[in-house]
Amino acid sequence: MMDFLKNLFGVGPAVDYAALSKNGAQIVDVRSEGEYRSGHIKGSINLPLDRLPQLASKLIKDKPIITCCASGMRSGSAKSWLLSNGFIEVYNGGGWAGLEDKLK
């Protein structure tokens, strides 16, 4: 159970988000469109969690993905969904503002 929770919320070995981003990782913000419009990471794509199954085809399956939201809860759910639907390398970046700092 602990491994499941660690995987869901991105707890575990340190991830170099800046390197992932520089190497072309897709940054997916799963907040609502309104939340995204109020501020987001430049270059990120907005795929709201409730529409992720319909919009996931916009992503490249074999390219790393970093999910983010407001706090890390929705991005953890998005990570789990993406991994269970054939996406290979997915990281929960947590809250978008904190992730933005980690990308520098």
DSSP file (Angstrom, degrees, kcal/mol; ACC not computed):
  #  RESIDUE AA STRUCTURE BP1 BP2  ACC     N-H-->O    O-->H-N    N-H-->O    O-->H-N    TCO  KAPPA ALPHA  PHI   PSI    X-CA   Y-CA   Z-CA
    1    1 A M     >        0   0    0      0, 0.0     4,-2.2     0, 0.0     5,-0.2   0.000 360.0 360.0 360.0 -41.2    0.0    0.0    0.0
    2    2 A M  H  >  +     0   0    0      1,-0.2     4,-2.9     2,-0.2     5,-0.2   0.901 360.0  52.8 -63.8 -40.0    2.8    2.4    0.8
    3    3 A D  H  > S+     0   0    0      1,-0.2     4,-2.6     2,-0.2    -1,-0.2   0.904 108.4  51.4 -61.7 -39.7    4.5    1.8   -2.5
    4    4 A F  H  > S+     0   0    0      2,-0.2     4,-2.6     1,-0.2    -2,-0.2   0.941 112.7  44.9 -60.9 -47.2    1.2    2.6   -4.3
    5    5 A L  H  X S+     0   0    0     -4,-2.2     4,-2.4     2,-0.2     6,-0.3   0.902 112.6  50.8 -65.6 -41.3    0.8    5.9   -2.3
    6    6 A K  H  X>S+     0   0    0     -4,-2.9     5,-1.7     1,-0.2     4,-0.7   0.925 113.6  45.7 -61.2 -43.7    4.5    6.9   -2.9
    7    7 A N  H ><5S+     0   0    0     -4,-2.6     3,-0.5    -5,-0.2    -2,-0.2   0.907 112.2  51.4 -65.3 -42.3    4.0    6.2   -6.6
    8    8 A L  H 3<5S+     0   0    0     -4,-2.6    -2,-0.2     1,-0.2    -1,-0.2   0.912 117.9  36.2 -62.0 -44.3    0.7    8.1   -6.8
    9    9 A F  H 3<5S-     0   0    0     -4,-2.4    -1,-0.2    -5,-0.2    -2,-0.2   0.361 110.9-113.0 -97.8   6.3    2.1   11.2   -5.1
   10   10 A G  T <<5 +     0   0    0     -4,-0.7     2,-0.4    -3,-0.5    -3,-0.2   0.695  62.4 150.6  76.9  18.0    5.5   11.2   -6.6
   11   11 A V      < +     0   0    0     -5,-1.7    -1,-0.3    -6,-0.3    -2,-0.1  -0.695  37.1  65.0 -83.5 134.5    7.4   10.5   -3.3
   12   12 A G  S    S+     0   0    0     -2,-0.4     3,-0.1    -3,-0.1    -5,-0.0  -0.993  86.5  14.1 153.3-150.6   10.6    8.7   -3.9
   13   13 A P  S    S-     0   0    0      0, 0.0     2,-0.0     0, 0.0     0, 0.0  -0.199  87.4 -92.7 -57.4 146.3   13.9    9.3   -5.5
   14   14 A A        -     0   0    0      1,-0.1     2,-0.4    -3,-0.0    -3,-0.0  -0.315  39.2-147.2 -61.1 140.2   14.6   12.9   -6.4
   15   15 A V        -     0   0    0     -3,-0.1     2,-1.4    78,-0.0     3,-0.2  -0.931   9.3-138.7-112.6 133.3   13.6   13.8  -10.0
   16   16 A D     >  +     0   0    0     -2,-0.4     4,-2.2     1,-0.2     5,-0.2  -0.708  27.1 175.2 -90.6  87.2   15.5   16.4  -12.0
   17   17 A Y  H  > S+     0   0    0     -2,-1.4     4,-2.7     1,-0.2    -1,-0.2   0.846  75.1  57.5 -64.1 -35.0   12.5   18.2  -13.5
   18   18 A A  H  > S+     0   0    0     84,-0.7     4,-2.6     2,-0.2    -1,-0.2   0.924 108.7  45.7 -62.5 -43.9   14.7   20.9  -15.1
   19   19 A A  H  > S+     0   0    0      2,-0.2     4,-1.7     1,-0.2    -2,-0.2   0.912 112.1  51.4 -66.2 -42.0   16.7   18.2  -17.0
   20   20 A L  H  <>S+     0   0    0     -4,-2.2     5,-2.4     1,-0.2    -2,-0.2   0.940 112.4  46.6 -58.4 -46.1   13.5   16.4  -18.0
   21   21 A S  H ><5S+     0   0    0     -4,-2.7     3,-1.9     1,-0.2    -2,-0.2   0.919 110.2  51.7 -63.5 -44.8   12.0   19.6  -19.3
   22   22 A K  H 3<5S+     0   0    0     -4,-2.6    -1,-0.2     1,-0.3    -2,-0.2   0.792 107.5  55.2 -62.5 -27.2   15.2   20.6  -21.2
   23   23 A N  T 3<5S-     0   0    0     -4,-1.7    -1,-0.3    -5,-0.2    -2,-0.2   0.224 131.0 -90.3 -93.3  14.7   15.1   17.1  -22.8
   24   24 A G  T < 5 +     0   0    0     -3,-1.9    -3,-0.2     1,-0.2    -2,-0.1   0.628  62.7 168.1  96.4  14.3   11.6   17.6  -24.1
   25   25 A A      < -     0   0    0     -5,-2.4     2,-0.5    -6,-0.2    40,-0.2  -0.309  37.7-119.6 -60.1 145.1    9.3   16.3  -21.4
   26   26 A Q  E     -a   65   0A   0     38,-3.1    40,-3.2    34,-0.1     2,-0.7  -0.759  20.5-148.3 -86.2 127.2    5.6   17.3  -21.9
   27   27 A I  E     -a   66   0A   0     -2,-0.5    18,-2.8    16,-0.4     2,-0.6  -0.886  15.0-167.9-100.9 117.9    4.3   19.4  -19.0
   28   28 A V  E     -ab  67  45A   0     38,-3.0    40,-2.2    -2,-0.7     2,-0.6  -0.921   8.8-160.9-114.2 114.9    0.6   18.6  -18.5
   29   29 A D  E     -ab  68  46A   0     16,-2.8    18,-1.9    -2,-0.6    40,-0.2  -0.846   4.0-171.0 -94.1 117.7   -1.5   20.9  -16.3
   30   30 A V        +     0   0    0     38,-2.8    19,-2.4    -2,-0.6    20,-0.2   0.213  45.9 113.4-100.0  15.7   -4.6   19.0  -15.2
   31   31 A R  S    S-     0   0    0     37,-0.3    -2,-0.1    17,-0.2    37,-0.0  -0.272  79.3 -79.0 -75.1 170.9   -6.4   22.0  -13.6
   32   32 A S     >  -     0   0    0     16,-0.1     4,-2.5     1,-0.1     5,-0.2  -0.202  43.4-106.4 -64.6 163.2   -9.6   23.4  -15.0
   33   33 A E  H  > S+     0   0    0      1,-0.2     4,-2.4     2,-0.2     5,-0.2   0.890 121.4  52.1 -59.2 -40.4   -9.4   25.8  -17.9
   34   34 A G  H  > S+     0   0    0      2,-0.2     4,-1.2     1,-0.2    -1,-0.2   0.910 109.8  47.6 -63.9 -43.3  -10.2   28.8  -15.6
   35   35 A E  H  4 S+     0   0    0      1,-0.2     3,-0.4     2,-0.2     4,-0.4   0.920 112.1  50.9 -62.3 -43.4   -7.4   27.8  -13.2
   36   36 A Y  H >< S+     0   0    0     -4,-2.5     3,-1.5     1,-0.2    -2,-0.2   0.903 107.0  53.4 -61.6 -42.7   -5.0   27.4  -16.1
   37   37 A R  H 3< S+     0   0    0     -4,-2.4    -1,-0.2     1,-0.3    -2,-0.2   0.790 100.5  62.2 -64.0 -26.8   -5.8   30.8  -17.5
   38   38 A S  T 3< S-     0   0    0     -4,-1.2    -1,-0.3    -3,-0.4    -2,-0.2   0.587 129.5 -35.2 -77.4  -7.8   -5.1   32.4  -14.1
   39   39 A G    <   +     0   0    0     -3,-1.5    -1,-0.3    -4,-0.4     2,-0.3  -0.518  68.7 162.1 155.3 139.0   -1.5   31.3  -14.3
   40   40 A H        -     0   0    0     -2,-0.2     2,-0.4    -3,-0.2    -4,-0.0  -0.970  45.6 -74.9-162.2 170.6    0.5   28.4  -15.6
   41   41 A I    >   -     0   0    0     -2,-0.3     3,-2.3     1,-0.1   -12,-0.1  -0.630  56.3-108.0 -77.1 128.7    3.9   27.2  -16.7
   42   42 A K  T 3  S+     0   0    0     -2,-0.4     3,-0.1     1,-0.3    -1,-0.1  -0.349 105.1  19.3 -58.1 130.5    5.0   28.6  -20.0
   43   43 A G  T 3  S+     0   0    0      1,-0.3   -16,-0.4    -2,-0.1    -1,-0.3   0.365  94.4 130.1  89.4  -4.1    4.9   25.8  -22.6
   44   44 A S    <   -     0   0    0     -3,-2.3     2,-0.4   -18,-0.1    -1,-0.3  -0.401  53.2-131.4 -78.3 160.6    2.6   23.5  -20.6
   45   45 A I  E     -b   28   0A   0    -18,-2.8   -16,-2.8    -3,-0.1     2,-0.8  -0.931  13.3-133.0-113.2 137.7   -0.5   22.0  -22.1
   46   46 A N  E     +b   29   0A   0     -2,-0.4   -16,-0.2   -18,-0.2   -18,-0.1  -0.811  34.6 159.9 -95.8 111.1   -3.9   22.2  -20.3
   47   47 A L        -     0   0    0    -18,-1.9     5,-0.1    -2,-0.8   -15,-0.1  -0.826  36.1-138.1-126.6  89.6   -5.7   18.8  -20.2
   48   48 A P    >>  -     0   0    0      0, 0.0     3,-2.2     0, 0.0     4,-0.6  -0.165  16.3-122.2 -52.4 138.7   -8.2   19.1  -17.3
   49   49 A L  G >4 S+     0   0    0    -19,-2.4     3,-1.2     1,-0.3   -18,-0.1   0.854 110.5  56.8 -53.0 -41.1   -8.3   15.9  -15.2
   50   50 A D  G 34 S+     0   0    0      1,-0.3    -1,-0.3   -20,-0.2     4,-0.1   0.651 115.9  37.4 -69.5 -11.9  -12.0   15.3  -15.9
   51   51 A R  G X> S+     0   0    0     -3,-2.2     4,-1.7   -21,-0.1     3,-0.8   0.301  83.5 108.9-116.7   6.4  -11.4   15.4  -19.6
   52   52 A L  H <X S+     0   0    0     -3,-1.2     4,-2.0    -4,-0.6     3,-0.2   0.879  74.3  55.9 -55.4 -43.8   -8.1   13.6  -19.7
   53   53 A P  H 34 S+     0   0    0      0, 0.0    -1,-0.3     0, 0.0     4,-0.2   0.871 113.4  42.1 -58.2 -34.3   -9.4   10.3  -21.2
   54   54 A Q  H <4 S+     0   0    0     -3,-0.8    -2,-0.2     1,-0.2     3,-0.2   0.759 122.7  38.4 -81.1 -25.1  -10.8   12.3  -24.2
   55   55 A L  H >< S+     0   0    0     -4,-1.7     3,-2.3    -3,-0.2     4,-0.2   0.523  84.2  95.7-105.1  -8.1   -7.7   14.6  -24.6
   56   56 A A  G ><  +     0   0    0     -4,-2.0     3,-2.1     1,-0.3    -1,-0.1   0.722  69.4  75.6 -60.6 -21.7   -4.8   12.2  -23.9
   57   57 A S  G 3  S+     0   0    0      1,-0.3    -1,-0.3    -3,-0.2    -2,-0.1   0.659  81.8  70.8 -65.4 -12.9   -4.4   11.5  -27.6
   58   58 A K  G <  S+     0   0    0     -3,-2.3    -1,-0.3     2,-0.1     2,-0.2   0.601  89.5  81.1 -75.3 -10.7   -2.7   15.0  -27.7
   59   59 A L  S <  S-     0   0    0     -3,-2.1     2,-0.6    -4,-0.2     3,-0.1  -0.643  83.6-121.5 -98.7 153.5    0.2   13.5  -25.8
   60   60 A I    >   -     0   0    0     -2,-0.2     3,-1.4     1,-0.1   -34,-0.1  -0.848  20.6-149.9 -93.4 118.7    3.1   11.5  -27.2
   61   61 A K  T 3  S+     0   0    0     -2,-0.6    27,-1.7     1,-0.3    28,-0.5   0.819  91.0  45.5 -62.3 -35.9    3.1    8.1  -25.3
   62   62 A D  T 3  S+     0   0    0     25,-0.1    -1,-0.3    26,-0.1    25,-0.0   0.251  96.0  88.1 -97.8  15.8    6.9    7.5  -25.4
   63   63 A K  S <  S-     0   0    0     -3,-1.4    26,-0.2     1,-0.0    25,-0.1  -0.911  90.4 -97.3-109.3 138.6    8.0   10.9  -24.4
   64   64 A P        -     0   0    0      0, 0.0   -38,-3.1     0, 0.0     2,-0.4  -0.181  38.7-157.0 -55.6 145.8    8.3   11.8  -20.7
   65   65 A I  E     -ac  26  90A   0     24,-2.3    26,-2.7   -40,-0.2     2,-0.5  -0.987  10.3-163.4-127.2 135.4    5.3   13.6  -19.1
   66   66 A I  E     -ac  27  91A   0    -40,-3.2   -38,-3.0    -2,-0.4     2,-0.3  -0.983  14.8-156.8-116.1 118.9    5.3   15.8  -16.0
   67   67 A T  E     +ac  28  92A   0     24,-3.1    26,-3.0    -2,-0.5    27,-0.4  -0.685  16.4 171.6 -93.7 149.7    1.8   16.3  -14.5
   68   68 A C  E     +a   29   0A   0    -40,-2.2   -38,-2.8    -2,-0.3   -37,-0.3  -0.980   9.7 156.2-150.4 161.3    1.0   19.3  -12.4
   69   69 A C  E     - c   0  95A   0     25,-1.8    27,-3.0    -2,-0.3    28,-0.2  -0.566  62.1 -61.7-153.5-142.4   -2.1   20.9  -10.8
   70   70 A A  S    S-     0   0    0     25,-0.2    27,-0.2    -2,-0.2    25,-0.1   0.881 123.3  -2.2 -86.7 -42.5   -2.7   23.2   -7.8
   71   71 A S  S    S-     0   0    0     23,-0.1    24,-0.6    24,-0.1    -3,-0.0   0.598 100.6 -96.2-126.7 -18.2   -1.5   21.0   -5.0
   72   72 A G  S  > S+     0   0    0     22,-0.5     4,-1.3   -62,-0.0    22,-0.2   0.242  97.6  99.7 115.0 -11.2   -0.4   17.6   -6.4
   73   73 A M  H  > S+     0   0    0      2,-0.2     4,-1.8     1,-0.2     5,-0.1   0.971  88.3  37.7 -71.6 -54.7   -3.6   15.6   -5.8
   74   74 A R  H  > S+     0   0    0      1,-0.2     4,-2.6     2,-0.2     5,-0.2   0.877 115.5  54.8 -65.9 -36.4   -5.1   15.8   -9.3
   75   75 A S  H  > S+     0   0    0      1,-0.2     4,-2.3     2,-0.2    -1,-0.2   0.844 106.0  53.1 -67.4 -31.0   -1.7   15.5  -10.9
   76   76 A G  H  X S+     0   0    0     -4,-1.3     4,-2.1     2,-0.2    -1,-0.2   0.900 110.1  47.2 -66.4 -41.2   -1.2   12.3   -8.9
   77   77 A S  H  X S+     0   0    0     -4,-1.8     4,-2.4     2,-0.2    -2,-0.2   0.901 111.7  50.9 -64.8 -40.9   -4.5   10.9  -10.2
   78   78 A A  H  X S+     0   0    0     -4,-2.6     4,-2.9     2,-0.2     5,-0.2   0.908 108.0  52.9 -63.5 -42.0   -3.5   12.0  -13.8
   79   79 A K  H  X S+     0   0    0     -4,-2.3     4,-2.7     1,-0.2     5,-0.2   0.945 110.5  47.1 -57.8 -49.3   -0.1   10.2  -13.4
   80   80 A S  H  X S+     0   0    0     -4,-2.1     4,-2.1     1,-0.2    -1,-0.2   0.913 113.3  48.3 -59.9 -44.2   -1.8    7.0  -12.3
   81   81 A W  H  X S+     0   0    0     -4,-2.4     4,-0.6     2,-0.2    -1,-0.2   0.934 112.3  48.5 -62.9 -46.0   -4.4    7.2  -15.2
   82   82 A L  H ><>S+     0   0    0     -4,-2.9     5,-2.3     1,-0.2     3,-1.0   0.926 111.9  48.7 -61.8 -45.4   -1.7    7.8  -17.8
   83   83 A L  H ><5S+     0   0    0     -4,-2.7     3,-1.1     1,-0.3    -1,-0.2   0.890 110.6  51.0 -62.6 -38.1    0.5    5.0  -16.6
   84   84 A S  H 3<5S+     0   0    0     -4,-2.1    -1,-0.3     1,-0.3    -2,-0.2   0.569 108.2  55.4 -76.9  -6.0   -2.4    2.6  -16.6
   85   85 A N  T <<5S-     0   0    0     -3,-1.0    -1,-0.3    -4,-0.6    -2,-0.2  -0.015 128.3 -84.5-117.8  29.5   -3.2    3.6  -20.2
   86   86 A G  T < 5S+     0   0    0     -3,-1.1     2,-0.3     1,-0.3    -3,-0.2   0.433  78.7 139.7  93.4   0.2    0.1    2.9  -21.8
   87   87 A F      < -     0   0    0     -5,-2.3    -1,-0.3    -6,-0.2     3,-0.2  -0.638  38.2-155.3 -78.8 138.6    2.1    6.0  -21.2
   88   88 A I  S    S+     0   0    0    -27,-1.7     2,-0.5    -2,-0.3    -1,-0.1   0.928  70.2  26.8 -86.7 -49.8    5.7    5.0  -20.3
   89   89 A E        +     0   0    0    -28,-0.5   -24,-2.3   -26,-0.2     2,-0.4  -0.921  68.5 161.8-127.5 104.7    7.4    7.7  -18.3
   90   90 A V  E     -c   65   0A   0     -2,-0.5     2,-0.4   -26,-0.2   -24,-0.2  -0.985  14.2-169.6-130.8 133.0    5.2    9.9  -16.1
   91   91 A Y  E     -c   66   0A   0    -26,-2.7   -24,-3.1    -2,-0.4     2,-0.9  -0.951  23.0-131.8-122.2 140.0    6.1   12.1  -13.1
   92   92 A N  E     -c   67   0A   0     -2,-0.4   -24,-0.2   -26,-0.2     3,-0.1  -0.821  21.5-176.3 -89.5 107.0    3.9   13.9  -10.7
   93   93 A G  E     -     0   0A   0    -26,-3.0   -25,-0.2    -2,-0.9     2,-0.2   0.543  27.0-148.4 -80.6  -7.5    5.3   17.4  -10.5
   94   94 A G  E     +     0   0A   0    -27,-0.4   -25,-1.8   -22,-0.2   -22,-0.5  -0.486  59.4  14.3  78.2-145.6    2.9   18.5   -7.8
   95   95 A G  E  > S-c   69   0A   0    -24,-0.6     4,-2.4   -27,-0.2   -25,-0.2  -0.388  73.1-129.2 -67.2 141.5    1.7   22.0   -7.7
   96   96 A W  H  > S+     0   0    0    -27,-3.0     4,-2.5     1,-0.2     5,-0.1   0.862 105.1  53.1 -64.2 -37.2    2.4   24.1  -10.8
   97   97 A A  H  > S+     0   0    0    -28,-0.2     4,-1.3   -27,-0.2    -1,-0.2   0.917 112.7  44.3 -66.5 -41.9    4.0   27.0   -8.9
   98   98 A G  H  > S+     0   0    0      1,-0.2     4,-1.6     2,-0.2    -2,-0.2   0.894 113.3  51.3 -67.1 -39.9    6.4   24.8   -7.1
   99   99 A L  H  X S+     0   0    0     -4,-2.4     4,-1.3     1,-0.2    -2,-0.2   0.893 103.0  59.5 -63.5 -39.4    7.2   22.8  -10.3
  100  100 A E  H  < S+     0   0    0     -4,-2.5     3,-0.5     1,-0.2     4,-0.3   0.898 105.9  48.6 -57.0 -40.5    7.9   26.1  -12.1
  101  101 A D  H >< S+     0   0    0     -4,-1.3     3,-1.1     1,-0.2    -1,-0.2   0.873 108.3  53.9 -65.6 -37.0   10.6   26.8   -9.6
  102  102 A K  H 3< S+     0   0    0     -4,-1.6   -84,-0.7     1,-0.2    -1,-0.2   0.680 100.2  62.5 -71.8 -17.2   12.0   23.3  -10.0
  103  103 A L  T 3<        0   0    0     -4,-1.3    -1,-0.2    -3,-0.5    -2,-0.2   0.574 360.0 360.0 -83.8  -9.5   12.3   23.8  -13.8
  104  104 A K    <         0   0    0     -3,-1.1    -1,-0.2    -4,-0.3    -2,-0.1   0.462 360.0 360.0 -82.4 360.0   14.8   26.7  -13.4
